[in-house]
Amino acid sequence: MLQISVLRDQTELVLAGLAKKHYATGPADVAAILDLDQRRRSLQTSHDAAQAEANELARQIGGLMKAGDKAGAETLKARTAELKQYTQAAAAELTQVEKEQQQLLYKLPNLPHASVPQGRAAQDNEVVREHGTKPTLGPDAQPHWELIKKYDIIDFELGNKITGAGFPVYKNQGARLQRALINFFLDEARDAGYTEMQPPILVNEASGYGTGQLPDKEGQMYHDAKDDLYLIPTAEVPLTNIYRDEIIALDKLPVRMAGHTPCFRREAGSWGADVRGLNRLHQFDKVEIVQITEPDQSYDALEAMLAHVEGLLQQLGLPYRVLRLCGGDMSFTAALTYDLEVWSAAQGRWLEVSSVSNFETYQANRLKCRYRADGGKTQLLHTLNGSALALPRIVAALLENNQTSTGIALPLVLHSYCGFERIG
């Protein structure tokens, strides 16, 4: 959530940032928020002045009663009653104004970093670099949705029977490959200094608001109405919310956490060739890395997180590219996002497998996640997160890129984790 002081003091900068993210109602929403803020401050000033006057009259009433001036005391009591009635009404109006202002602030996306390129959609993203050589497959090469049937490692029909489309069943070597990748990613995160966590996969509404999934992504989240709990779309939500309403000691920074969870996304409105097989699922596994840092260290942390994810892809031998997302293709909450895509040889296209983002103070302001520097006032921290990595498209690329006439040759780094060197 943007800080009201930023909207008040840097209005033109805010409007330019919202325009870069193609947030169409930015000028009207910012004007409404500033109008409410002016009303709030005026109400607060009047309320505080009335309360101060009432406190002073209470002191005077005591003196008059001691002096035997009952009539004077009664006059002041009548005025005190008027002030009490006013402060109660002002407090109620103030609460309503603050609520309206908060709801409008929730609607505003984060402002993009200065380095974010202009653009509306994926075709406008900036290719930062490419790594690796795209494999050349033979004429009999198959996409992963055919390979998984051939080797009987993932069953979409069984998942559809049990739950519905987008909930596959992993079995045999497919299940073991999933477990191997999870363990490999977690071990690499631990070696990079991240503390492994195993958070809940259901979160309350406050957690959804804390990291910005609510109200922006409400329609994309699975919701249990009876208990008012949400299935997580990513481990970012429970991990970052560990520090909601916390003041973190300087010697505990930066916070580095990693966690494996299943992730749940309704993916409403998705269809076509791009969602075949493992390309887009309603439930999938992912290892997430999260950092909470001092503001002046967050962009160094972002580059370190990006390098960590690139290192995983290099060890897996997957050709990849790094994109800097344009303003129109960025998430609601991010200030700067790098996407990493791997090359899918059988499909002949790039598949997104990770996003690494800096949210600056946007989430921290919602979370009230702060630190105190040198014994002074508390300040907001910066939060970051990244996929390290999401499994479905990694598995798809591994199967397609490494297919041979005798099976799927797995990368060396996975042999000890899997207990086998090839599928088939």
N, C-alpha and C positions, 0 to 999 in steps of 0.2 A: 504494500500500500504506500502510495506517495505521501510524503510528509506535508501537512497543511502549510508549514512555514515555507516550503519550497514553492508551493503553488502561489503563496501570497507574495513572496519576495522575488521569484524568478518566473513570473507568469509567461513571458514570451518564450523562454527556454522550454517550459513545460508544453506549450502549444506546439512548438516546433517538433518536439520529441513525439508527441501524440500523432502529429501529421505524418512523421516518418514511419510510424507503425500503422498508418492508415486507419486511425481511430476516428471515424467520421464525425461523431458528436462531441469531440473534444472541446471546442470553444464553448458550446452551450453548457456542457457538464461542468467545466472549470468555472464559468461565470456563476452557475447555480451554487457551486460549492463555496465560492468566495462570498457570495451574497449571504449564504447561511452562516459563514464564518463571521462576517461582520455582525449579523444579528446575534450570534452566540456570544461574541465578545461584549456587545452592548448589554445583553441580558445579564451576563456575568458581572459586569461592572455595576449595574443597577442593583442586582441581588446582593452583591458584597457590600455596597454602600448602605442598603437598607438593613442588612444584618449588623453592620458596624453601629449604625444609629440605634438599633434595638438593644445592642449590648451596652452602649453608653447610657441609654435611658434606664436600663435595669440597674446600673450602678447608681444613677441619680435617685431612682425610686427608693432604694435602700436608705440613702441619706435623708430624704424627705420624711420617710417613716420614722427614722430615729429622731428627727427634729420635731415631730408631731404635726407636720403639714400633710394631713391626710387628703385634703382636697387637691393639693398640688400633685401628690402621688397618684391619685385616681386619674387626673388629667393625663399624666405620662403613661399610665397603664392603658388608657384608651388608645393613645398613639402607638404604644407597643403592640396592641392587638391588631391595629391596622397594618403595621409593618410585618407582623407575623403572617397575616393573610396574604400580603403582597409577596413576601419571600417564598411562601408555599406555591403560589401561582407561578412566580418567576422560575422556581426550581423545576416545576412540571413542564413549563414551556421550554426551558433550557434542555431538559432531558429529551424532549421531542425533536428539537432543532439538532442536537448532537447526533441523535439516531438517524435523522434524514441525511445529515452531512456524512456520517460514517457509511451509509449505504451507497451514496454517490461516490465516495472515495474508493469503495470496493470495486466499483465499475471501471475505474481508470486503470489501464495497463501500466506496466513499468516503462520508464523512459529508456530508449536505446542509448548505448555507449556511442561516443563520437565516431568510433571506427566501424560501426555497423553500416553496411552499404545501403544505398537507396534501392527500392524495389518493392514489388507487390507480391511476388510468388516465387516458387522454387527455382524457376529459370533465371531469376535475378540474383541468386546466391553467388558468392565469390568463391571460386576454387582456390584454396590456399596452397595446396600441394597434393601430389599423387605419389604413391609408393608401391613398388612391386611390379611384377610383369603379369599381365593378364594371360591365363593359360589358354592354349589352343586345343579344343576338343575335337574328337573324331566325328564322323557323320552319324554315328549311332549314339551319340551322347544324349542323355535324357535329363529333363528337369527334375528337381528333387521330389516332386509329388509322384513321379513315376518310380524313382529309385527307392523311395520308402516302401512302396508296395512290392517291388522286386525283392527287397531284402527283409521285408516283414518287420520293420522297426518302429513304425508309427501307424496308428490306425485311426483315420478320421471317421470312418463309418461307425466304429464302436463308440467313439466319443460323442457322435451325433445321437446314437441310441441312448446313451447314459444321460447326456445333458442337452446337447444341441450343437449346431454348427459352430466351429471356432474353438472347440474344446477337445483337442486330440488326446489319444491314449498313447503314451510312449511305452515300448515293450522291447524285450530282448536286448540286443546291442544298442537300440535307440535309447532305452532307459538308462543304460550304463554310460552312454556317451553324454547324456544330459548331466548325470551325476559327476562325471569326470570334468566337464567344463565348469560346473559350479565350483567344485573343489579347487580346480586350477585358478579360477578367477579370485576366489577368496584367499588362497595362499599368496597370490601375487599382491593382493591388496594389503594383507598382513605384513608382507615383507617390505612394502612401501610405507609402512608406518600408520596404517589405518587400523583402528580397533574394531574387531568383528562384533556385530550386534545381531540379535535375532528378535526383531520387533513384532508386534501384533500385525495381522493383515486386515483387521477391522479398525476403523478410527471413528471418533466422534466428530460432530459438526465443527467444533472449535478447531480441531486439527486440520480439517479441510479448508477452513477459512485462513488458518495460520500460514499455510504454504501456498495459498492462492488457487487451489482447485475449485473452491467455492467462492463466489457463485459462478465463476466463469465456466467450469467444466461439469456442472451439476448433471446435465443430461447425458454425459459420457460415463458417469460412475454408477456402479451397482449399489442400490440403496436398500437397506432393510428398514422399512418404515416402522415396524413394531418397536424396535429398539433404537431407531434413529441412528444407525451406524452405517458406515460406507466401507465397501471393499476397496482396498488401496489400488490406485493405478500404478504406483511405483513406491519403492521403499523410501524414497525421498520424504514422503509425507510423515510416516511415524518417526523416522530417524531425526529429521529436523525439529519435529515437535517435542522431542525430548527436552529441548532447551527453550520451550515456550515459557514466558514469564520468569526467565532466569537472568541473573547478573553473573556473568562468567568472570572468574578471576583471571587477571592478565597472565599469570604463570600457567594457566590451563589452556591457553591459546597457542596455536590454532587447534580447534577440535577436528579430529579426522575420524570418520566412522565408515564402515562398510557393512553391508548386509545383503543376504540373499533372501528373496521372497518370491512367491507367485505374485503376478500382477494381473489386474482385472480391468478390462476396458470394453465398454459396450460397442464402440466403433460404429455407432449408428450412422447410416448413410453410406457405408463402404460397400463397394461391389466391383465386379469386373476382373480382368486378368491380374491386376496388381494384388488381389487378395487371395490368389490361389495357394493351396498348400500351406506352408509355414509363413507366407509373406505377411499375413495379418490375422491375428488370433484374438479371441476374447479373454483367454487365460494363457499366460506364458511366464517363464522364469527369468529372473534378471538379478544380477549382482550390481548394487548401486554403491557409489562412493559419494560421501558428503563431507564438505569442509565448512567450518565457521571460523572466520578470521577477522583480524583488525582491518579496517577499511584500506589502509595503505599497503596491505599485503595481498589483497584478494586477486589482483590480476596476475601476480606471480604464481599464486596458488592455482589459478585457472590454467595457466600454461603448463604447470607441473601435472595437473590432472589430465590434460590433453596428451601430454607425453606418455603418461601411464597407460592410457587406453591405446595409443599407437603401439606401445611396446607389446601389449597383448596380441594385437593383430599381426604384428611382425613375427612373434613367436608361433602363431598359428599358420603363418605362411600365406595369409590372405591379402591379395592386392586391395588397396584402399585409397580413398581420397578424403581430404579434410576440406570442409566447406565453412565459410563464415556466412551465417544466415543474414539475409536482408531484412529490413524493417518489417515488411509485410508478411514474412514467413516465420518470424520469431514467435515464441510462446508469449502468452499474456504476461507472465511474471519476469521474464529474462531481460537483462540489460545487454548481454552479449552471449551468443550461442555458437559453438562449433558443432557441426554434425559430422560424423564419420560414416562413410558408406563403403561397403565391400563390393567387389565385382562378382556378380553371379554369371558364371561363364555359360551355362546352359540357357539361361534366360536372356543373356546379352544385355544386362542392365545393372545399374548400381542399386544396392539395397542399404537403406539406413540401418545401422546397428547401434549407434550411440549418439546421444546429445550431451555436451558438456557445457554448462551454463554458469554464469555469474549473475546473481540476482541483486547484487549490491545491498542496499538497505531495505529493499521492497518487502521481502518476506520478514526480515527482522523487525520492521515496524509493525507488521501485523502480529508477530509473535511476541513482541516486547522482549526481544533477545538482545541483551545489552552487556556492556563492560564499563568499568570505571577506570579511567586513566589517571594515574598519579593522585588518587584520592579526590579527584574533582567530580564534576557532574557525570552521570551515566550517559553513554553514547551508544548508538545502534551499531551492531556488528554487520558484517557482510556474510551472506550465505551462498554456497555453491554446491552443485551436484553434477554427477555424470553417470552414465550407464557404462559399467565395466565388467561384463557386457550383458546385453539382452541376447537370449539364446536362440530364438527361432530362426532368424535370418543368418546367424552364424552357422547353425547346423545346415541350413539350406546351402550356403556357399561352400562349406566343407564337403558336403555330399557331391555337389555339382562339379566343383573345381578339381576334386581329387578322384573322380570316377575313372576306373580302368576296366579292362575286359575281365579282370579277375576279382573285382570288388572295389571298395572305397579305401584308398590308402590314407590313413590318418597321419597328421603331423607328429613328428617325433616327441614333442613336448607332452602329448596326450597319452603316449603309450603306457607309461607307468600308472597314470590315473585310470585308464580304461581297463588295463589288463589284457588288451589285445591291440594289434597294430593295424588291422583292417577290418572293415565291415564286409561280410560276405564270405 
